[in-house]
Structures are given as structure tokens and as C-alpha cells.
Amino acid sequence: MKLYDFALAPNPKRVRVFLAEKGISLPTVQVNLRELEQFEDSFQQVSTFGTVPVLVLDDGTTIGESVAICRYFERLHPEPALMGTDAKDMAIVEMWNRRAEIQCFSACGEAVRNSAPMFAGRALAGERGVDQIPALIDRGRATARRFMARIDTQLADNPFLAGANFTIADITAFIAIEFGARAEISIPDGCANVARWFDSVASRASASA
Ligand SMILES: N[C@@H](CCC(=O)N[C@@H](CS)C(=O)NCC(=O)O)C(=O)O
């Protein structure tokens, strides 16, 4: 089994943090996205989507998508549970993780990929010849800030996004906000609960995975 990874990219970090929380270590293959290795034949044969992370099992099965990879390990290594334990918990975690992905991770990605010079002509992950659209920078920033304002209420009464326990939803939102800093996205003034939560996630050993 091996994990195609890139140490500087946020989506593979989601998987690395998840694995670190579970105490799992895996052999990794670094795909240097800054050198455009995702477009080389050697990686395109692994995934024509041109994105990392990708997990390749010993039987050759290829699993792309961060959440799918996490789900695979959650099933094999249920402790500590990071995706909920019963029907209600699992649904709640899924709800917050989806919100974090759509309203925060995608929004931060939109702001970063449409602003950073390194993504000129590559505004969408895994693609070439896709121009940046400057109007999406502010839209991404505003969407991410709205998300943070909304979760501030949730985090007023709960240590973590999905409630009492640290879950994949915290991993997704934390890494999204960390990544968003590359497009000057920061925790808005007045979101003291988000700031407290962010610091607590940042202080976990897994945060530097
Ligand atoms: N939805 C995918 C997104 C994967 C993705 O966008 N990965 C980025 C790195 S964070 C990538 O591989 N980018 C390739 C590129 O920039 O061309 C997942 O969750 O795994």
C-alpha cells in the first residue's frame, strides 16, 4: 500500500492528519505539484484526475479523494473514531464535514487558486489551460468568512465542530483556513470561538503531519 502525497498541499494533509490521529504510518510517494509532476505519465497512470492524495492498495485498487481514503482507514482502524460512531453521530459529522468542504475548503481554494501567480493557467486542480478569474478571489474570501461567522455560533457551545469530539470535520475546516491564509483569509474579528478552536486544533500533534 502507498499514498501519493505532496507535503506542501492541503488535501493530502487532510489524510496525513487523519492518519496521524489514528497512529497509522504509510509509505508515501511525493508528487511534486510545483514541478507539475501530476501531469507526467508516471502519475497520470495512477490517476488521470491529476490530483493528490491517491491511495494505492496492494491489490492495485486506486482510491482517490481525501474523504474516501479517510473512510477506508476509519473502517479498518475504528479507534479513535473520527467519522462518528452511531447513525446520528455519523450523520452529524458528515454534515459538518460537507459544510467545511463546500463552504470553506472550496472557497479558500477558489481564492488561492485564482490569485496566486503559481496557479496562473491552472486555476483548477489537476487541469492545465484554465485561466484565473480575479472576481473569484473576493467571492472565495467572502464565502470563507461567512462560514467562519456561522461556525462561531456552533463553537460557542461545542469544543469541536461536530460536538464533543475531534473529527474529520475539524481536520477539513482547520486545513482550509490554514490554506486560505495564502489568499489573506483570516479568522474574522469577533469570531473568538473560531479562534479558540483553531488554536486548539493547531496545538494537536497531528497538526504538523
Ligand atoms: N477533491 C480532491 C481534491 C484533490 C486536490 O485538489 N488536490 C490538489 C492538492 S491540494 C492537487 O492535487 N492539485 C493538483 C494541481 O494543482 O494541479 C480530494 O479531496 O482529494
PDBQT file of the ligand as one rigid body, heavy atoms in Angstrom, charges set to zero:
ROOT
HETATM    1  N1  LIG A 301     -11.375  16.536  -4.000  1.00  0.00    +0.000 N 
HETATM    2  C1  LIG A 301      -9.996  16.114  -4.028  1.00  0.00    +0.000 C 
HETATM    3  C2  LIG A 301      -9.139  17.328  -4.302  1.00  0.00    +0.000 C 
HETATM    4  C3  LIG A 301      -7.679  16.956  -4.521  1.00  0.00    +0.000 C 
HETATM    5  C4  LIG A 301      -6.848  18.179  -4.910  1.00  0.00    +0.000 C 
HETATM    6  O1  LIG A 301      -7.359  19.193  -5.388  1.00  0.00    +0.000 OA
HETATM    7  N2  LIG A 301      -5.547  18.080  -4.670  1.00  0.00    +0.000 N 
HETATM    8  C5  LIG A 301      -4.650  19.139  -5.054  1.00  0.00    +0.000 C 
HETATM    9  C6  LIG A 301      -3.608  19.351  -3.978  1.00  0.00    +0.000 C 
HETATM   10  S1  LIG A 301      -4.324  20.121  -2.547  1.00  0.00    +0.000 SA
HETATM   11  C7  LIG A 301      -3.904  18.741  -6.298  1.00  0.00    +0.000 C 
HETATM   12  O2  LIG A 301      -3.560  17.596  -6.455  1.00  0.00    +0.000 OA
HETATM   13  N3  LIG A 301      -3.652  19.692  -7.199  1.00  0.00    +0.000 N 
HETATM   14  C8  LIG A 301      -3.038  19.421  -8.451  1.00  0.00    +0.000 C 
HETATM   15  C9  LIG A 301      -2.797  20.680  -9.219  1.00  0.00    +0.000 C 
HETATM   16  O3  LIG A 301      -2.628  21.730  -8.596  1.00  0.00    +0.000 OA
HETATM   17  O4  LIG A 301      -2.756  20.594 -10.446  1.00  0.00    +0.000 OA
HETATM   18  C10 LIG A 301      -9.629  15.424  -2.720  1.00  0.00    +0.000 C 
HETATM   19  O5  LIG A 301     -10.283  15.716  -1.712  1.00  0.00    +0.000 OA
HETATM   20  O6  LIG A 301      -8.749  14.575  -2.679  1.00  0.00    +0.000 OA
ENDROOT
TORSDOF 0
